[in-house]
Every structure is written in structure tokens, then in C-alpha cells.
Amino acid sequence: MKNLKITLCLTLLLVFSVLYSKAFTDSVWVNIKITDTSFNHKTPKLYLQKLGDKIRTSISPNSIKDGQFVFAFKNENYFECILRFDPDKTFFVPFYLSPESKHVKVEYFFPSTNKIAFINRSSGSKAQADINRIEDRTNEILHQNDEKLRIKYKDYDKIASRVDILNESYNLNLKDRFEFIKKLSYDTTIYAPALYSSIINSFDYWSVDQLKAFVSNQNPREAVSIYQEIKDNITIKEAAFKDEKLKSILLKIPEIQLAIKAMDQKYIYLSFWASWCGPCRLHNKTLKSANYKNLGFIGISFDKNLFEMIRAGKEDDIDKWKQVQIKEGFESEIAKSFGINALPGNILLNDKRKIIGINISDQTLEHLIFQK
């Protein structure tokens, strides 16, 4: 009887050991450190998004100590992770996971000049390492092109803001960035979703022709969903610049139609945002501080609550913009037609009220509105 009990205990111990080992093996542990001590006593959530999925899952930390937050969750092909402190909507810095990620460490750093964080260092994720590599090389390209122009124009630092010089710099960077990404797409050592995510994040830098040339002969590997999103956006972009039917979708909304007619600025920027969107709130302030003289703004909010839209607009000092509320958000006709799959988004109209930009960056915006 005694031997039977010992055998039973050993069997149960073995079963628990196997189950614990499997649970540990199938888990991802993420350790996040924040250098700003003001976050030490705040409780964040980690928002996880799978490849090809629009829905984010939120989890609370397993432990909090001196600005370090530890999260553990089952490895289910999560790709994008976002740390968020509610109700602070301005802290929004994503990092990325790949299938081999088990023990991930991320350190957020705050420059003394502002409260916008960036990733200071990271380890344990090939996806994040590859994205860092792409960003580092992109910054090198920008620096090298600055040096080329500095050699070409002896007084470059004085004339760098001149329209023709800005355009020359923009076009040079556009060409070199595209060649770099195209070459990188043949590198099978890079995690494909990291590469294609970088393209999505700088989508407006490429012309329609460049994007079509890029996707025509590429193997997206693990990034099929992002690859398809790029192809869908190419179709939308191409149609928007040629087809007046898309413009009519804008004018279907009476508030937008009236706002466009009432504006006398050369360009009109329709800014898609929401009070709950951290990047949108930061971008609102950036656009406001830029003080573009020949650019009119229309805010298109995906807030379901009108009060929240009004409150956030006052906080961001954009309450003087004409604001249009679209409660259907991403399910609305305008969002689906123009590929507004994430916020912030935008549409740019020229002096003839033709669409000349969709989801463009601030750099591209300046290029378009300041060119001759």
C-alpha cells in the first residue's frame, strides 16, 4: 500500500511537471522597463494583436516593481504589442514579437525635452531587431543624402528649407529608401512581417508605380495578411487619384461637403482621429503647432461619444477645426473606401479639390503643399 502511494505521488508529480513545463514553453514573458519614474506607480495594460487580425487583446501585468512591468501570456502568433496607461492616451509605442520570442525585454526612454517615449533597447524578439535594423539603415540613408547635398551646395545649411532644395532632398530619399527596401525583400534572414510592417508604416513614401513594382515579384512568406493590405491600399490609392467616384463618397456626408465648400485655403487636410487614439492626440498637437498657412483642416472623428470628441478637441486645441463625427468608425463607407484601417489617417485635397494624398506622412504633406 505504501509503495502504491509513493508511485501515485511520483506519477502526479511527473504529470504536473510535464504540464508546467509545457505551459512555460508555450508562454511569452515580456519585461518592460520605463526610465521615467513618474510611471513607477501606474498600472498599464499590454495590447496584443495577432498577424492578420484587427482585434487587440488586453492583459494586465503579472508584477510591477520600480518602473518594471512583467507580462506573461500564451504564445499565439502575436505580432504587435502596445503598452498603454489609461487614461493617458499619449503614451503609445509599439514593439513587435516573432514566433521564437520567449523572454522579451524592452526599455522605453523619455528624452528630457518631452514626454514622447521611444524604445531605447530591446532583446528577445527577432521582429523588433529587424525593425530596428530597418530604421537604423533608413536614418543612415537620410544622413548620407544630407551630406551629399551639403557637398553639392556649399551653403546647404542656410538654404535647406528652400522649396526646390526640400523637393530635391525628398526625391533623393524616396529613391534610396525604395532601393534599400527592395533589396532587403530578397533577404530571407529577415522576418517578413517586420519588413512588410515597415512598408505599411511608411506607405506614403512610395509612389503607386513603385509599390506595384515591389509587390509584383515578391514572396510575402509569413506576411501574407500585411502583403494583401498593401495590395488593397495600392488599388485604393490608384483609384483615388483617377476616379471621381471615391470623391463622391466624401461629398455624400453633408457636413464634409459644406466644410469643403466653406474653405478658401489652397489645400484641405481631412484628419481621421478619435479621442481614445494615443497617436492621434499627439498628431493633433503636431499639426496644430506646424501652423500651415495654405492648409485647411477638417477633423473626422471615429468617436461614438460626442462629448468625448468635443472634450478631446478642446484639450488638443483643434476645436476650431470643423469636426465631423462618424460613429461607424472603421465599418463606415468612407473608412473602407479609402483604406482607413488604423488611426490616425488622412486625405489631402488640392486647390481643384482633387484627392492627391491618402494616409500620408507629415513629410509627404509638406512636400505636396510646398512644391512649386
C-alpha positions as CSV (number, residue, x, y, z in Angstrom):
1,M,0.0,0.0,0.0
2,K,2.8,2.3,0.9
3,N,4.6,1.6,-2.4
4,L,1.3,2.3,-4.2
5,K,1.0,5.7,-2.6
6,I,4.7,6.6,-3.4
7,T,4.1,5.5,-7.1
8,L,0.9,7.6,-7.2
9,C,2.7,10.7,-5.8
10,L,5.5,10.3,-8.3
11,T,3.1,9.9,-11.2
12,L,1.2,13.0,-10.2
13,L,4.4,14.9,-9.7
14,L,5.5,13.8,-13.2
15,V,2.2,14.9,-14.7
16,F,2.3,18.3,-13.1
17,S,5.9,18.7,-14.1
18,V,5.1,18.0,-17.7
19,L,2.1,20.3,-17.7
20,Y,4.1,23.1,-16.0
21,S,6.9,22.6,-18.5
22,K,4.5,22.8,-21.4
23,A,2.8,25.9,-20.1
24,F,6.2,27.5,-19.6
25,T,7.4,26.5,-23.0
26,D,4.2,27.9,-24.7
27,S,4.4,31.2,-22.9
28,V,5.9,34.5,-23.7
29,W,7.4,36.6,-20.9
30,V,7.7,40.3,-21.5
31,N,9.7,42.5,-19.2
32,I,9.2,46.2,-19.8
33,K,11.3,48.9,-18.1
34,I,10.4,52.7,-18.3
35,T,13.1,55.2,-17.5
36,D,10.7,57.9,-16.4
37,T,10.0,57.4,-12.7
38,S,6.6,59.1,-12.9
39,F,5.2,55.8,-14.3
40,N,6.5,53.7,-11.3
41,H,3.2,53.6,-9.5
42,K,0.9,53.4,-12.5
43,T,-0.7,50.2,-13.8
44,P,-0.6,49.7,-17.6
45,K,-2.1,47.2,-19.9
46,L,-0.4,45.4,-22.8
47,Y,-2.5,45.3,-26.0
48,L,-1.7,42.3,-28.2
49,Q,-2.5,41.9,-31.9
50,K,-2.1,38.8,-34.0
51,L,-0.9,38.8,-37.5
52,G,-3.8,39.4,-39.9
53,D,-6.2,40.3,-37.0
54,K,-7.7,43.7,-36.4
55,I,-8.7,42.9,-32.8
56,R,-6.4,43.6,-29.9
57,T,-6.4,41.6,-26.7
58,S,-5.5,43.4,-23.5
59,I,-3.7,41.9,-20.5
60,S,-2.7,43.2,-17.1
61,P,0.9,42.9,-15.7
62,N,1.8,39.8,-13.6
63,S,4.1,42.0,-11.5
64,I,5.1,45.7,-11.1
65,K,8.2,46.9,-9.4
66,D,10.2,50.2,-9.7
67,G,9.1,51.0,-13.2
68,Q,9.4,47.4,-14.4
69,F,6.3,45.6,-15.7
70,V,6.2,41.9,-16.3
71,F,3.6,40.3,-18.6
72,A,3.1,36.6,-19.4
73,F,0.8,35.2,-22.0
74,K,0.4,32.2,-24.2
75,N,2.3,32.3,-27.5
76,E,-0.4,32.6,-30.1
77,N,1.4,34.2,-33.0
78,Y,1.0,37.7,-31.6
79,F,2.9,40.4,-33.6
80,E,2.3,43.9,-32.5
81,C,2.3,44.8,-28.8
82,I,1.4,48.2,-27.3
83,L,1.9,49.3,-23.7
84,R,-0.8,51.8,-22.6
85,F,-1.5,53.6,-19.4
86,D,-5.2,54.5,-19.3
87,P,-6.4,57.2,-19.4
88,D,-3.1,58.6,-20.7
89,K,-3.7,58.4,-24.5
90,T,-0.3,59.9,-25.5
91,F,1.9,57.0,-24.4
92,F,1.8,54.8,-27.4
93,V,5.0,53.0,-28.6
94,P,4.6,49.6,-30.2
95,F,7.1,46.8,-30.2
96,Y,7.0,43.5,-32.2
97,L,7.1,39.8,-31.5
98,S,8.1,36.9,-33.7
99,P,7.3,33.2,-33.2
100,E,10.6,32.4,-31.4
101,S,10.0,35.1,-28.8
102,K,10.1,33.6,-25.3
103,H,11.8,36.1,-23.0
104,V,11.5,39.7,-24.3
105,K,13.0,42.8,-22.7
106,V,12.0,46.3,-23.8
107,E,13.3,49.6,-22.3
108,Y,11.4,52.8,-23.0
109,F,13.3,56.0,-22.8
110,F,12.0,59.6,-22.4
111,P,14.1,62.4,-23.8
112,S,14.3,65.3,-21.3
113,T,12.7,67.7,-23.8
114,N,9.3,66.0,-23.9
115,K,7.2,63.1,-22.8
116,I,7.1,61.1,-26.0
117,A,8.9,57.8,-25.5
118,F,10.9,55.6,-27.8
119,I,12.5,52.2,-27.5
120,N,16.0,52.6,-26.1
121,R,16.9,49.0,-26.3
122,S,15.3,45.6,-26.7
123,S,16.1,41.9,-26.8
124,G,14.5,38.5,-27.3
125,S,12.5,39.3,-30.5
126,K,13.8,38.9,-34.0
127,A,10.9,41.0,-35.3
128,Q,11.9,44.0,-33.2
129,A,15.5,43.6,-34.0
130,D,14.8,43.5,-37.7
131,I,12.6,46.6,-37.5
132,N,15.4,48.4,-35.5
133,R,17.8,47.4,-38.3
134,I,15.5,48.8,-41.0
135,E,15.0,52.1,-39.0
136,D,18.8,52.4,-38.4
137,R,19.6,52.0,-42.1
138,T,16.8,54.4,-43.1
139,N,18.3,57.0,-40.8
140,E,21.7,56.4,-42.3
141,I,20.3,57.0,-45.8
142,L,18.8,60.3,-44.7
143,H,22.1,61.4,-43.1
144,Q,24.1,60.3,-46.2
145,N,21.9,62.2,-48.5
146,D,22.2,65.3,-46.3
147,E,25.9,65.0,-46.7
148,K,25.6,64.7,-50.5
149,L,23.6,67.8,-50.7
150,R,25.9,69.6,-48.3
151,I,28.8,68.8,-50.7
152,K,26.7,69.9,-53.7
153,Y,25.5,73.2,-52.2
154,K,28.2,74.9,-50.1
155,D,25.5,77.0,-48.3
156,Y,23.2,74.0,-47.8
157,D,22.5,74.6,-44.1
158,K,21.2,78.1,-45.0
159,I,19.1,77.1,-48.0
160,A,17.9,73.6,-46.7
161,S,14.4,75.0,-46.2
162,R,14.1,76.4,-49.7
163,V,11.3,74.7,-51.7
164,D,13.5,73.4,-54.6
165,I,16.1,72.0,-52.1
166,L,13.3,70.4,-50.0
167,N,12.0,68.7,-53.1
168,E,15.4,67.5,-54.2
169,S,16.1,66.1,-50.8
170,Y,12.7,64.4,-50.7
171,N,13.1,62.8,-54.1
172,L,16.6,61.6,-53.3
173,N,15.5,60.0,-50.1
174,L,12.4,58.4,-51.8
175,K,14.6,56.7,-54.4
176,D,17.2,55.5,-52.0
177,R,14.8,54.2,-49.4
178,F,12.9,52.3,-52.0
179,E,16.0,50.7,-53.4
180,F,17.0,49.7,-49.9
181,I,13.6,48.1,-49.1
182,K,13.5,46.3,-52.4
183,K,17.0,44.8,-51.9
184,L,16.0,43.8,-48.3
185,S,12.9,42.0,-49.6
186,Y,15.2,39.3,-51.0
187,D,16.9,38.7,-47.7
188,T,15.4,35.5,-46.3
189,T,17.0,36.0,-42.9
190,I,14.7,38.9,-42.1
191,Y,11.3,38.2,-40.5
192,A,8.9,39.0,-43.4
193,P,6.1,40.6,-41.2
194,A,8.7,43.0,-39.8
195,L,9.7,44.1,-43.3
196,Y,6.2,44.5,-44.6
197,S,5.1,46.2,-41.5
198,S,7.8,48.8,-42.1
199,I,6.4,49.3,-45.6
200,I,2.9,49.8,-44.2
201,N,4.2,52.3,-41.7
202,S,5.9,54.4,-44.4
203,F,3.4,53.5,-47.1
204,D,3.0,57.0,-48.5
205,Y,6.8,57.4,-49.2
206,W,6.4,55.1,-52.3
207,S,4.6,56.1,-55.4
208,V,1.9,53.8,-56.8
209,D,4.3,52.6,-59.6
210,Q,7.0,51.8,-57.1
211,L,4.6,49.9,-54.9
212,K,3.2,47.9,-57.8
213,A,6.7,47.1,-58.9
214,F,7.6,46.0,-55.4
215,V,4.7,43.6,-54.8
216,S,4.6,42.1,-58.3
217,N,7.5,39.8,-57.8
218,Q,7.7,39.4,-54.1
219,N,7.1,36.3,-51.9
220,P,5.5,37.6,-48.7
221,R,6.2,34.4,-46.8
222,E,4.7,34.8,-43.2
223,A,3.4,38.3,-44.0
224,V,0.5,37.3,-46.3
225,S,-2.1,39.5,-44.4
226,I,0.1,42.6,-44.5
227,Y,1.1,42.0,-48.1
228,Q,-2.6,41.8,-49.0
229,E,-3.2,45.0,-47.1
230,I,-0.5,46.7,-49.2
231,K,-2.1,45.4,-52.4
232,D,-5.5,46.6,-51.3
233,N,-4.1,50.1,-50.5
234,I,-2.4,50.3,-53.9
235,T,-5.8,49.7,-55.5
236,I,-7.4,52.3,-53.4
237,K,-4.6,54.8,-54.0
238,E,-4.6,54.3,-57.7
239,A,-8.4,54.6,-57.9
240,A,-8.5,57.7,-55.7
241,F,-6.2,59.7,-57.9
242,K,-8.1,58.8,-61.1
243,D,-11.7,58.1,-60.2
244,E,-14.2,60.8,-59.1
245,K,-16.4,58.1,-57.6
246,L,-14.3,58.0,-54.5
247,K,-14.5,61.7,-54.1
248,S,-18.3,61.5,-54.3
249,I,-18.2,59.2,-51.2
250,L,-16.7,62.2,-49.3
251,L,-19.3,64.5,-50.5
252,K,-22.1,62.1,-49.6
253,I,-21.6,63.3,-46.0
254,P,-23.3,66.8,-45.9
255,E,-21.1,68.1,-43.1
256,I,-17.9,67.3,-45.0
257,Q,-19.3,68.7,-48.3
258,L,-20.3,72.0,-46.5
259,A,-16.9,72.3,-44.8
260,I,-15.0,71.8,-48.0
261,K,-17.1,74.5,-49.8
262,A,-16.6,76.9,-46.9
263,M,-12.8,76.7,-47.0
264,D,-10.7,79.1,-49.1
265,Q,-7.3,77.6,-48.3
266,K,-5.3,76.1,-51.3
267,Y,-5.2,72.6,-49.7
268,I,-7.6,70.7,-47.4
269,Y,-6.5,68.1,-45.0
270,L,-9.1,65.7,-43.7
271,S,-7.7,64.2,-40.4
272,F,-9.2,60.9,-39.2
273,W,-8.8,60.6,-35.4
274,A,-10.5,59.7,-32.1
275,S,-10.2,60.8,-28.5
276,W,-9.1,57.3,-27.4
277,C,-6.3,57.1,-30.0
278,G,-2.9,58.0,-28.5
279,P,-1.0,58.6,-31.8
280,C,-4.0,60.8,-33.0
281,R,-3.8,63.0,-29.9
282,L,-0.1,63.6,-30.4
283,H,-0.6,64.2,-34.1
284,N,-3.3,66.7,-33.5
285,K,-0.9,68.8,-31.5
286,T,1.9,68.4,-34.1
287,L,-0.5,69.6,-36.9
288,K,-1.7,72.5,-34.8
289,S,1.9,73.7,-33.9
290,A,3.0,73.5,-37.6
291,N,0.7,76.4,-38.4
292,Y,0.4,75.7,-42.1
293,K,-0.9,78.9,-43.8
294,N,-2.3,77.4,-47.0
295,L,-3.8,74.3,-45.4
296,G,-7.3,74.0,-44.0
297,F,-8.3,71.2,-41.6
298,I,-11.4,69.1,-41.2
299,G,-11.4,66.6,-38.3
300,I,-13.2,63.3,-38.9
301,S,-13.7,61.6,-35.5
302,F,-14.5,57.9,-35.0
303,D,-15.7,58.6,-31.5
304,K,-19.0,57.1,-30.6
305,N,-19.5,59.6,-27.8
306,L,-19.9,63.2,-29.0
307,F,-18.9,64.6,-25.6
308,E,-15.5,62.8,-25.7
309,M,-14.8,64.1,-29.2
310,I,-15.6,67.7,-28.1
311,R,-13.5,67.4,-24.8
312,A,-10.5,65.9,-26.6
313,G,-10.7,68.6,-29.4
314,K,-10.5,71.3,-26.7
315,E,-7.7,69.6,-24.9
316,D,-5.7,69.3,-28.2
317,D,-6.6,72.9,-29.3
318,I,-8.3,71.7,-32.5
319,D,-11.8,72.7,-31.6
320,K,-11.7,75.5,-34.2
321,W,-11.5,72.8,-36.9
322,K,-14.7,71.7,-38.4
323,Q,-15.3,68.4,-36.7
324,V,-17.4,65.6,-38.2
325,Q,-18.4,62.6,-36.1
326,I,-18.6,59.1,-37.8
327,K,-19.9,56.7,-35.2
328,E,-19.5,53.7,-37.6
329,G,-15.7,54.2,-37.5
330,F,-13.8,51.5,-39.4
331,E,-17.0,50.0,-40.6
332,S,-18.1,53.2,-42.3
333,E,-18.2,53.5,-46.1
334,I,-15.6,56.3,-46.1
335,A,-13.1,54.2,-44.0
336,K,-13.5,51.1,-46.2
337,S,-13.3,53.1,-49.4
338,F,-10.2,55.0,-48.5
339,G,-8.4,52.2,-46.7
340,I,-8.5,53.9,-43.3
341,N,-7.6,50.7,-41.4
342,A,-5.9,52.5,-38.5
343,L,-5.8,55.9,-36.8
344,P,-4.6,58.5,-37.4
345,G,-5.4,58.6,-41.1
346,N,-5.9,61.4,-43.6
347,I,-6.9,62.5,-47.1
348,L,-5.4,65.6,-48.8
349,L,-7.3,67.7,-51.4
350,N,-5.6,70.2,-53.7
351,D,-6.9,73.6,-54.9
352,K,-9.1,71.9,-57.5
353,R,-10.4,69.7,-54.7
354,K,-8.9,66.6,-56.3
355,I,-7.5,63.8,-54.0
356,I,-3.7,63.9,-54.0
357,G,-2.9,62.0,-50.9
358,I,-4.2,59.2,-48.7
359,N,-2.7,58.3,-45.3
360,I,0.4,60.5,-46.0
361,S,3.1,61.3,-43.5
362,D,3.8,64.9,-42.4
363,Q,7.0,64.9,-44.5
364,T,5.0,64.0,-47.6
365,L,2.3,66.5,-46.7
366,E,5.0,69.3,-46.6
367,H,6.4,68.0,-49.9
368,L,3.0,68.2,-51.6
369,I,1.8,71.6,-50.2
370,F,5.2,73.4,-50.6
371,Q,6.2,72.2,-54.1
372,K,6.0,74.6,-57.0
